[in-house]
Amino acid sequence: MVIAQAMGLPKSRGPEAAAYLHQFVEDLKAAGVVAQAKDQQRI
């Protein structure tokens, strides 16, 4: 099963904010937070 998830922000926040959000999500994935939540069926 695939559950599409997304995070976003207004373009007015600028490319630095977009880069920060991207890195934040990548850090969560690398730390195993996403996999752990999936295993606990929270997402």
N, C-alpha and C positions, 0 to 999 in steps of 0.2 A: 504494500500500500504506500502511496506517496501522498504526503500532506504538504502542500505548497504554503510556505510562510514568507512573509516579506516585512522589511522595515524600511522606512523612508522618512524624508524630511523635505520641506519646501526648498525649491531651487534658490530662493532668496538667501538661504543660509550660506551658500557659497561652496566652492569645491573643497575647501579645508574641512568643513563639517561633513561632507559626503565621504571624504577620505577617512575621517575619524570614525564614522559609523561603520564603514567597511572594515576597518581594522578591529573595531570592537567586536563585531560578529565573528571575524576570523579568529580572534583570541578566544572567544567562547567556544568555538568549535575545536580549536587546538587543545583547550583545557579539558575537553571531554564533557562539558556542560550539556551540549546538545544531545549527545549520545546517551548520557545519563538520564536526561529528561525523557527521551524517547523510550528508554528501557523501563522507566517508571510510568509510561503512558500518559505523561502530562502534556505531551504535544503529539 
